[in-house]
Amino acid sequence: MPYQFSVTDNKRVRVIVSTDAACEADDPFAIAHALLSPKMDVKAIIAEHFAQPGSMEKSCDAARQVTSLMHSSVPVLHGQVWPRVEGEISEGAHYIIAEARKEDSHPLFVLCMGAMTTMAAALAAAPDIADRLTVVTIGGRSYGKDAWAFREFNWGNDHNAVNHILGETSVPVWQIPISAYGMMRVGLAELQHKVARCGKIGAYLLRQMDEYNQTPSAGWTAGESWSLGDNPSVGVVLHPGCGENRMQNAWLIDAETAYVKELPHRQILVYHTIDSRYVLEDFFSKLSIRFG
């Protein structure tokens, strides 16, 4: 079924999705959300590593599974490999550079749903693109004296890339740390009720999450719930006010993702909360309209 609403051209944006889609089970939901959103002109999906040899290639296969089931022609490109190869510029990094340099009135957002290795490679190779796009990153610890003191996964997979982007470039950054993206809690029963019945893509989304939950890698999960923690990167671009946010000084991080050095002349936008009702219901509704 087509949407019975439209988005005026002056409000549309260009989007590149960078995703470690084979790492956990939430990235495919966020990829689908982006592809379903008429405000977003998704130009490409870039496969990101998750700090394991061959992981970028696995993410590429997983992302292509989503586009295939959604009958999408959006290209899925290879990002940087892991371990890093000094001086290598992947097709994904080249694509970011080329898209950023285009003369286009529609703003460009790069949604980093995993490590920021490919984004950092693009900025290192082409510093001139820093003022031609916005980076939206799912990652980083929360802030304040009560912050959760454990290694945050996404930023921890390449803390050098994070430090390059924050410490050596002026690219606008919207950060969604774990305290915000952790608010995207959803029960598997709700996903069965609202997602799995929505065509082949809906069935796949729940199945791949259930399969992941049966693996040793999912030992940290609660059992019958998940956090769709990558969908906020889509949500804040659809509606930048869908969470409490403020401009604040950026920080460099160490390998354990602890904030170790404040950068008083580098400001980024940090989301401290997310309106999970808005983001989740927007995704569920679009999936149902299109595939239900």
C-alpha positions in Angstrom: 0.0 0.0 0.0 1.4 3.5 -0.8 1.6 6.2 1.8 -1.3 8.6 1.8 1.0 11.5 2.7 4.0 13.2 1.0 7.1 15.1 2.0 7.8 18.3 0.2 11.1 18.4 -1.6 12.6 21.2 0.5 12.3 18.9 3.6 13.9 15.8 2.1 17.4 14.8 2.9 20.1 12.6 1.5 21.3 9.7 3.6 24.1 7.2 3.6 23.8 4.3 6.1 27.0 2.8 7.6 26.2 -0.4 9.4 27.7 -3.4 11.1 24.6 -5.3 10.0 25.9 -8.8 10.8 27.1 -8.1 14.3 23.9 -8.1 16.3 20.2 -8.2 15.4 19.1 -4.5 15.6 20.9 -3.0 12.5 18.5 -4.7 10.0 15.6 -3.0 11.7 17.2 0.4 11.3 18.2 -0.2 7.7 14.6 -1.1 6.9 13.4 2.0 8.8 15.6 4.3 6.7 14.5 2.6 3.4 10.8 3.0 4.4 11.0 6.7 5.1 10.0 9.1 2.3 11.9 12.0 3.8 15.1 10.1 3.3 16.7 9.6 -0.1 18.9 6.7 0.9 21.9 6.9 -1.5 23.9 3.9 -0.3 24.4 1.4 2.5 28.0 0.9 3.5 29.0 -2.3 5.3 31.1 -1.7 8.5 33.3 -4.1 10.3 32.9 -5.1 14.0 36.6 -5.5 14.9 36.8 -9.1 13.6 38.6 -10.3 10.4 36.0 -10.8 7.7 33.3 -8.9 9.6 32.9 -6.2 7.0 32.1 -8.8 4.4 29.6 -10.4 6.7 27.9 -7.1 7.2 27.7 -6.6 3.5 25.9 -9.9 3.0 23.5 -9.1 5.9 22.6 -5.6 4.5 22.0 -7.1 1.0 19.6 -9.6 2.6 17.5 -6.6 3.8 17.6 -4.7 0.5 16.7 -7.9 -1.4 13.7 -8.7 0.8 12.5 -5.1 0.5 13.0 -5.1 -3.3 15.3 -2.0 -2.9 17.8 -1.0 -5.5 19.9 1.0 -3.0 23.5 -0.2 -3.5 25.4 -2.0 -0.6 29.1 -1.1 -0.7 32.2 -2.4 1.1 33.6 -0.3 3.9 37.0 -0.4 5.5 38.3 -3.8 6.4 39.5 -4.9 9.8 42.3 -5.0 10.8 42.9 -1.6 9.2 45.1 -1.4 6.2 47.1 1.8 6.3 46.2 4.1 3.4 43.4 2.0 2.0 40.3 3.8 0.9 37.3 1.6 0.5 34.6 2.0 -2.1 32.3 3.1 0.7 34.7 5.9 1.7 35.1 6.9 -1.9 31.3 7.0 -2.2 30.9 9.3 0.9 33.5 11.7 -0.6 31.8 11.8 -4.0 28.3 12.3 -2.6 29.4 15.0 -0.2 31.1 16.9 -3.1 27.9 17.0 -5.2 26.1 20.3 -5.6 22.8 19.4 -4.1 20.5 21.5 -1.9 19.4 18.5 0.1 21.4 18.1 3.3 23.6 14.9 3.5 23.6 12.8 6.7 25.8 9.7 7.3 24.2 7.4 9.8 27.0 5.5 11.6 25.3 2.5 13.3 28.6 0.9 14.2 32.2 1.7 14.2 33.2 5.0 12.4 36.2 3.6 10.5 34.9 4.2 7.0 33.6 7.7 7.9 37.0 8.6 9.4 38.8 7.2 6.3 36.7 9.5 4.1 37.4 12.6 6.2 41.1 11.8 6.3 41.3 11.4 2.5 39.1 14.4 1.8 39.1 17.0 4.6 37.2 19.4 2.4 33.9 17.4 2.8 33.7 18.2 6.6 31.3 21.1 6.1 29.2 19.2 3.5 27.6 16.6 5.7 26.5 15.7 9.2 27.6 12.5 11.0 25.0 10.8 13.2 26.7 8.3 15.5 25.1 5.6 17.6 27.9 5.2 20.2 29.7 6.3 23.3 29.2 6.1 27.0 26.7 8.3 28.8 27.9 11.5 30.5 28.1 12.6 34.1 29.2 11.1 37.4 26.6 8.3 37.2 27.6 7.2 33.7 27.8 3.5 33.0 31.5 2.6 33.3 31.8 -0.1 30.7 33.2 -0.2 27.2 30.6 0.9 24.7 30.6 -1.4 21.8 30.3 0.8 18.7 32.9 3.4 19.6 35.1 0.7 21.2 35.4 -1.1 17.9 37.6 1.7 16.6 38.3 4.4 19.2 41.0 5.9 16.9 38.4 6.6 14.3 36.2 8.4 16.9 39.2 10.5 18.1 40.1 11.4 14.5 36.6 12.6 13.7 36.1 14.5 17.0 39.7 15.7 17.5 41.0 16.4 14.0 37.9 17.4 11.9 35.2 20.0 12.2 32.4 17.8 10.7 29.1 18.3 12.5 28.4 15.4 14.8 25.1 14.3 16.4 26.0 11.7 19.1 23.4 9.3 20.5 25.2 7.6 23.5 24.1 4.4 25.2 22.0 6.2 27.8 19.8 7.4 24.9 19.9 4.5 22.5 19.3 2.1 25.4 15.8 3.5 25.8 14.6 1.7 22.6 13.5 -1.4 24.6 11.0 -3.7 22.9 9.6 -7.1 23.7 10.0 -10.0 21.3 6.3 -10.6 21.6 5.6 -7.1 20.4 7.9 -7.7 17.5 6.1 -10.9 16.6 2.8 -9.0 16.8 3.8 -5.8 14.9 6.8 -6.8 12.7 6.8 -10.5 11.9 3.5 -10.4 10.1 4.7 -7.7 7.7 5.7 -9.7 4.6 9.0 -11.5 4.1 11.1 -8.7 5.5 9.1 -8.6 8.7 9.4 -12.4 9.2 13.1 -12.1 8.5 13.6 -9.3 11.0 12.2 -11.4 13.9 13.8 -14.6 12.8 17.3 -13.2 12.6 16.8 -11.7 16.0 15.6 -14.9 17.5 18.4 -16.8 15.9 21.0 -14.4 17.3 19.4 -14.8 20.8 20.2 -18.5 20.7 24.0 -17.9 20.2 26.6 -17.6 22.8 27.2 -14.0 21.7 23.8 -13.1 23.1 24.6 -14.0 26.6 24.2 -10.4 27.7 20.5 -10.2 26.5 17.6 -10.5 28.9 15.9 -13.3 27.1 12.7 -12.0 25.5 13.5 -8.3 25.0 15.8 -6.2 22.9 16.8 -2.6 22.3 16.4 -1.4 18.7 19.3 0.8 19.5 20.2 1.8 15.9 16.7 3.2 14.9 17.3 6.5 16.8 19.8 7.5 14.1 16.9 7.4 11.7 14.5 9.0 14.2 16.6 12.1 14.9 17.0 12.8 11.1 13.3 12.4 10.6 12.6 14.7 13.5 15.7 16.3 15.2 13.5 17.2 18.2 12.6 13.6 19.1 14.8 13.6 22.2 16.4 15.9 24.7 19.6 17.2 23.2 22.1 20.0 23.7 25.4 21.2 22.2 28.3 20.4 24.4 32.1 20.0 24.3 33.3 16.8 22.6 35.7 14.4 24.4 38.5 12.1 23.2 38.1 8.6 24.4 40.5 5.7 25.3 40.3 2.1 24.1 37.7 1.3 26.8 35.6 4.3 25.6 36.1 6.3 28.8 36.1 10.1 28.1 39.6 11.2 28.8 40.2 14.7 27.3 37.6 17.4 26.9 37.9 19.5 23.7 36.8 23.0 24.7 36.7 24.3 21.1 34.9 21.4 19.6 31.1 21.3 20.0 28.8 18.4 19.1 25.1 17.8 19.5 24.4 15.1 22.1 21.1 13.3 22.6 20.5 12.5 26.2 17.0 11.0 25.7 15.1 9.6 22.8 11.3 9.5 22.3 11.1 5.8 21.8 7.4 5.8 21.3 7.7 8.1 18.3 10.6 6.2 16.7 9.3 2.7 17.2 5.7 3.5 16.2 6.9 5.3 13.1 8.9 2.2 12.1 6.1 -0.3 12.9 3.5 1.8 11.1 5.6 2.2 7.9 6.4 -1.5 7.8 2.7 -2.4 8.2 1.6 0.1 5.5 4.1 -1.1 3.0 4.2 -4.8 3.8 1.4 -5.7 6.2 
